[in-house]
Amino acid sequence: MQTQLLKGKIVENGSTIESIAVDIGINRSTFYRKMKNKGNTFTVEEMNKIVSVLHLNEKEATEIFFDKKSSIYATNRLKEDA
C-alpha cells in the first residue's frame, strides 16, 4: 500500500486522517496504527469505504492499495476493458 499517496489524496480532498477514520467507522488511533503498518492491516471493507469517502477512481485506488507490479497489471487490464 502506498500510504504517502493515500495521505496526499486525503489532503487533496480537504479532509484529515481523523475525519476519514470516523467516516469509515474506526478509531483515529487504529487508523494511524494501520497506516504506520504500511496499510497492510486495512480490511477490504475499510479499503472500500476509503475509496468511497475519498471518491477515488479505479486507477487511483489501484495505485494506492496495490504494490507497483499489481498496480501496473490492474491499470493495463482497465485499459484493455475500456
N, C-alpha and C positions, 0 to 999 in steps of 0.2 A: 504494500500500500504506500502511496505517495502522500505522506502526512503533510509535507510542506505545500503541496499542490492543493490539498483539502483546506488547509489553513488559508491559503490565498483565495480560494473560492468563497470561503466564509466571509472574509473581509470584503471581497468584491461585491458580495450580496448585501453589504451593510449590516451584517449580523455579527454575533460573537459566539465563541465556543459555548459559553454559558447558556445562551438562548437556544442554540442548536440542541444541546443536551436536554433541555426542558422539552423542546419540540418533539424529540424522538423518544422521550419518556425514560431517560436515565439521569442519574445524579451527575452533577458537574464534575465531581472528583472521579467518578467512574469513567466519564468521557476522557478526561485528561490522562487517566491511567492507561486507557486503551490507546490513546494517541502516543503516549510515551513508549508503549509496546509495539510501535510502528503500525498500529491499527490491526494487528493480527488477531485480536480477540473480539472485534466487532462481529456481531451475528449478521447473517444475511438479512434478517428483518431490520436490524439497525441500519445497515448499509442502504437498504431500500428506502427507509424513512429519510436518511440523509439526502439521498438523491432527490426525493420528492420535495423536501423542505428547501433545498438549495436550487431546485428547478434545473438540475443538471441534465444535459442531453446524454445520449448513449456514449458518444465519444469521450466526453468529459468524465463520466462515471467509470468507463473502462480504464482511462488513463490514471485515475485516482486509485481505484480499488484492485487493479491487477498489476503484476510486475510488468516490466517493459516488454519482455518477449510475448507474454499473453496479450498485452495491450496492442502490440503491433498486429498479432494474429486476429484479434477481435475487430480491430479497425479495418483491416483488409476484408474481413468477412462482411462487415457492414457495407463497405463499398461495393462488394460483389452483389449483395442483396438489393442495393439501390437501383 
